Amino acid sequence: MTPKSRLRSCCDTALKRSILLLTFLLGGCPARTVPVETPAPSPLIAPDKVAIPTELTWDMGFLQLNVEQASALSLSEKKPMLLYFYTPWCGPCKEYDRKVFPTKPFQDFASTLVSIKIDAGADANVSLAKQFEVNSYPTMVVCRPGGEEVERFFGFKETEVFVATVQDYLAGRNTATDYRDRALADPNNLELAFIAGRELAIRKRGEEAIPFLERVWRVDTENTTKNVPRAMLLQARTVYLDQLKERDKALPILEELSKRFSESFHGTEATYMIARIYLEKGDKDKARDVLLNRVRIAPHDAIQYFRFGGFCLRHSFMLDEGIVKIEEGLKQHADAGYLWKTLADLRFRSHDYDGAVEAMEEAVKFAGGSLQTYEMLLETYRKARARLQEGK
């Protein structure tokens, strides 16, 4: 059994999940939950094969151990584990270093666990992050003694919320599984259905999430919960596109979302997803038609111009149209450094090196905290222009 399978083991059998979810989708609710035998937690490693340092070193509540040592220690001391995946460039991770980890309440709590930090960007930890399917930072993985994963959470939380979240997870409260079971027991509660679907979806339990998300947007036809566009986008993009790779199932949901909520963030995002699907299918004409005729950009919103140009850049598609849109946006938002930077990137990709340098020079003026990165790009574009001129 791999570390990933041991850590991500699920207490319910596939048969129980299928029956409960089918009952939920059909609108019923089981009279009682049949208890299922829960497998014993499996440690990451054989503890007798790992040497644990006799002198333990702490850094702001975290033990300086590798994951095998932490697993062995947690099993021998019967303490839960907390695995903190971070990167040096992650903004919320830096917030933790400033606001949470130095506090006494956090360090007191962390000492009741076996807590370790894992730099996911370090070469030695890349495979470990992949095994845990960690692709956003920070990610906190809460485990039982030995390494069986209970739940994970993402992003920044203040100290009290952080501690309460871990405590809840270890007690079986407010986990994705807990929300799933509560939603199954209360099938008419669309708010709970949405939370269950969302929590399952973002934890890559997409097949379990589908009935909950679909129930929200099919039943709440007037969007009284305000969760319909979010549920549709989660099901179509997060589950069908990102996890299950089923474009044909995602497309009709995205089409409906794009039409019903065309002015919202979720509707706009759906439109871009539709264009992406047509590009992946090789139908560039349909993708172009979607982008030009269905994307509505509010002139007051610089981010919408940025998203249009970013899409063109990311897919190397409609670069000329992307340039036109960004230039249009700059007439309204001349001090938006990220728009100047996107214009420079689009021009560079279009082999307009003079235009790229000119736009990047403007970007530097409004770079703010991105100054160093923008200056490096400007130097790169200047060198590319110089090489071109030397070759003529």
C-alpha positions, 0 to 999 in steps of 0.5 A: 500500500502506497503512502498516499493510499494509506493517508487518504483511506476512507472509512466508508465502503464504496457500496455504502456511498453509492446507496446513500448518494443515490437515495439523496439524489432521488430526494429520499433519506435513509431511516438510519445509517448502517454502521460500517466496519472502519479499518484500523489506521495504517502508519506511513512506515514501519516505526521500528525501521526509522530512527527518531532523534533523541533530542527534538528541535522545534521551530515555532511549534513545528518539529524539525523531522522528515515525514517518516520520522514524524509518522513514527513519533506520532505512532509511538506517542499516539499523537495526531499529525499536522503536515504543513505544505508551503513554499517560500514564495507563497503569500498566505504562508508568509502571513502564517510566519508573521501572525500565527506560528509565533503566537503562544496559543498556536505553539501550545496547541502544536506541541500536542501534535506532531507538526512538521513543515514541508517545503513543497518547492524543495527537490527532496519534497516534490515527490512527497507533495505529488503523493499527497496531491498537493497543488495549492499552498498552504495546505494543512493535512491533519492525520491520525497517529501514524499518518491516516489522513482525516482532512485537509484545509487550505489558505490562511486562518487566524490562530483561533480559527486554525486551532479550532479547525484542526480540533474539529477535524480530529473530532470528526466535525466539519470534515467533508465526510461530516458535511456529506453525512449531514446533507444526506440526513437533511436532503431538503437543506440546499445550503448544506448540500452546497457546502457538502458538494463544495468540500467534497469537490475541492478535496478531489472527491468529485464523484461524491460531490456531483449529486449535492452540487447538481441538486442545488442548481436543479432544485433552486431554479430562482437562485434563492440560496445565491449558490447556484452559479457557484455549484454549477461552476464547481461541478463543471470545472472542478469536478468534470474538467479538472478531475474527471476529464469529461468535457462533454458532461461539463459543456452543457452545464457551462453553457447554461451557466454562461447564459443564466449568469452572463454578467457574474464572475461565474458566468464569465468564467464559464464562457472562458471554459467553453472557449477552452473546451472548443480549443481542446477539441480543435474547433478554433472558429467556435472558440473565437466566436465565444470569446468575441461575441459572448464575453462582456467586459465592464469598462470599469473593471480592469481585471476583466480586460486582464482575464481576456488578455490572459486567456489569449496569452495562455492559449497562444490564441487570438493574440491580436484581439488580446492586444486590442482588448488590453489597449482598450482597457489601458485607456480606462486604467492607465496605471494598472501595471499588470495590464501593461505587463500583459500587453508586453507579454502579448506583443512579445509573443507576437514578435513585436519586440519594440512594442513589448519593451515599450509596454514593459517600461510602462509596467515598471512605472506601476509595478508596486510589489512586482518591481523586481519581476517586472525589471527582470522581464524588461531586461529579457525583452530588451535582450531579445530586441537587441539580438534581433537587431544584431541579426538584421 
